[in-house]
Amino acid sequence: MLADNLQQVQAKIAEALQLRKDKDLVTGDSVTLVAVTKNHPPEIITDIEALGIANVGENRVQEAKHKQEALGKHGYWHLIGHLQTNKARQAVALFDLIESIDSEHLLAAVDKEAARIGKVQDILLQLNIAHEEQKSGLEKEEYLALLPKLDEYKNVHVRGLMVIAQKCDDIEQTRPVFAAGYRAFERLQKQRPDIDLLSMGMSHDYQIAIEEGANIVRVGTALFGERDYSLKF
């Protein structure tokens, strides 16, 4: 079933890329699929890697730690959930890319912990374009205030942006959010030419996110089915 689900997701990614091919987007013409394994057993990571998917996404530091201790660290790990500053040390040790930097305070904590172990930590800045109170992310004013300060942090490498759209019955309503995310990315890349990653879209809306410019999508349920919240990590 996992192989079939992956094939369906990859087909939909290819279809979305075909629909955007004439837009000449600065995010390129390919998409990285991140397999989100939150609330699934560690073995599922081995299964998806055997099918050729090396990018693993986790929402929580503690769950990623448990799974890496069980399996060893294979592939390329993305932290996609909210990160508390007191977990920054563990996050820097566990993850290749932290997608959810949502404040200057957190950025400073990650920079400090990366410096402590001699690492330059790849990160994305998370924007709250949908302006949902329950979601993390930098508001426009916070984001614009942070941009001139980024070079002060020598042990983080800002690779791009992450955006989460609002939940809604009509997924077409997510399109303006993703389009705004792409415009922000395009402006940022003009200021910082090494910017290359735009993470937008999850299981219910990744096709629209790709059409609007995402080059990373974070997919869990469409691959693995419903999460098992009885699992404790």
Solvent accessible surface area in square Angstrom, and as a share of the most:
residue,aa,sasa,rsa
1,M,186,0.83
2,L,29,0.14
3,A,53,0.41
4,D,85,0.44
5,N,30,0.15
6,L,9,0.04
7,Q,126,0.56
8,Q,107,0.48
9,V,4,0.02
10,Q,81,0.36
11,A,60,0.47
12,K,89,0.38
13,I,15,0.08
14,A,58,0.45
15,E,96,0.43
16,A,0,0.00
17,L,35,0.18
18,Q,103,0.46
19,L,113,0.56
20,R,8,0.03
21,K,129,0.55
22,D,128,0.67
23,K,96,0.41
24,D,132,0.69
25,L,30,0.15
26,V,64,0.37
27,T,10,0.06
28,G,40,0.38
29,D,125,0.65
30,S,75,0.48
31,V,26,0.15
32,T,51,0.29
33,L,14,0.07
34,V,0,0.00
35,A,0,0.00
36,V,6,0.04
37,T,0,0.00
38,K,31,0.13
39,N,4,0.02
40,H,13,0.06
41,P,48,0.30
42,P,17,0.11
43,E,100,0.45
44,I,32,0.16
45,I,3,0.02
46,T,73,0.42
47,D,66,0.34
48,I,0,0.00
49,E,46,0.21
50,A,87,0.68
51,L,72,0.36
52,G,62,0.60
53,I,17,0.09
54,A,52,0.40
55,N,30,0.16
56,V,0,0.00
57,G,0,0.00
58,E,0,0.00
59,N,36,0.18
60,R,100,0.37
61,V,10,0.06
62,Q,83,0.37
63,E,1,0.00
64,A,0,0.00
65,K,64,0.27
66,H,73,0.33
67,K,0,0.00
68,Q,18,0.08
69,E,123,0.55
70,A,64,0.50
71,L,51,0.25
72,G,33,0.32
73,K,91,0.38
74,H,102,0.45
75,G,43,0.41
76,Y,75,0.29
77,W,1,0.00
78,H,3,0.01
79,L,1,0.00
80,I,15,0.08
81,G,9,0.09
82,H,111,0.49
83,L,5,0.02
84,Q,103,0.46
85,T,51,0.30
86,N,122,0.62
87,K,69,0.29
88,A,1,0.01
89,R,124,0.45
90,Q,56,0.25
91,A,0,0.00
92,V,1,0.01
93,A,70,0.54
94,L,22,0.11
95,F,1,0.01
96,D,39,0.20
97,L,1,0.00
98,I,0,0.00
99,E,0,0.00
100,S,0,0.00
101,I,0,0.00
102,D,18,0.09
103,S,38,0.24
104,E,59,0.27
105,H,132,0.59
106,L,2,0.01
107,L,0,0.00
108,A,37,0.29
109,A,20,0.16
110,V,0,0.00
111,D,22,0.11
112,K,143,0.61
113,E,21,0.09
114,A,0,0.00
115,A,51,0.40
116,R,128,0.47
117,I,85,0.43
118,G,69,0.67
119,K,56,0.24
120,V,88,0.51
121,Q,0,0.00
122,D,28,0.14
123,I,0,0.00
124,L,0,0.00
125,L,0,0.00
126,Q,6,0.03
127,L,11,0.05
128,N,10,0.05
129,I,37,0.19
130,A,23,0.18
131,H,120,0.54
132,E,33,0.15
133,E,175,0.79
134,Q,146,0.65
135,K,44,0.19
136,S,37,0.24
137,G,15,0.14
138,L,5,0.02
139,E,57,0.25
140,K,131,0.56
141,E,126,0.57
142,E,90,0.40
143,Y,15,0.06
144,L,93,0.46
145,A,59,0.46
146,L,4,0.02
147,L,21,0.11
148,P,110,0.69
149,K,74,0.31
150,L,3,0.02
151,D,89,0.46
152,E,117,0.53
153,Y,34,0.13
154,K,151,0.64
155,N,31,0.16
156,V,14,0.08
157,H,60,0.27
158,V,4,0.03
159,R,48,0.17
160,G,0,0.00
161,L,0,0.00
162,M,1,0.00
163,V,0,0.00
164,I,30,0.15
165,A,2,0.02
166,Q,39,0.17
167,K,145,0.62
168,C,36,0.21
169,D,157,0.81
170,D,69,0.36
171,I,68,0.35
172,E,85,0.38
173,Q,100,0.45
174,T,1,0.00
175,R,63,0.23
176,P,87,0.55
177,V,15,0.08
178,F,0,0.00
179,A,21,0.17
180,A,23,0.18
181,G,0,0.00
182,Y,21,0.08
183,R,124,0.45
184,A,7,0.05
185,F,0,0.00
186,E,54,0.24
187,R,136,0.50
188,L,1,0.00
189,Q,43,0.19
190,K,162,0.69
191,Q,113,0.50
192,R,49,0.18
193,P,117,0.73
194,D,72,0.37
195,I,1,0.01
196,D,57,0.29
197,L,30,0.15
198,L,0,0.00
199,S,0,0.00
200,M,0,0.00
201,G,2,0.02
202,M,52,0.23
203,S,32,0.20
204,H,66,0.30
205,D,3,0.01
206,Y,9,0.03
207,Q,53,0.24
208,I,7,0.04
209,A,0,0.00
210,I,0,0.00
211,E,27,0.12
212,E,25,0.11
213,G,0,0.00
214,A,0,0.00
215,N,17,0.08
216,I,3,0.02
217,V,0,0.00
218,R,5,0.02
219,V,0,0.00
220,G,6,0.06
221,T,52,0.30
222,A,38,0.29
223,L,1,0.00
224,F,28,0.12
225,G,29,0.27
226,E,144,0.65
227,R,74,0.27
228,D,62,0.32
229,Y,136,0.52
230,S,85,0.55
231,L,54,0.27
232,K,170,0.72
233,F,61,0.25
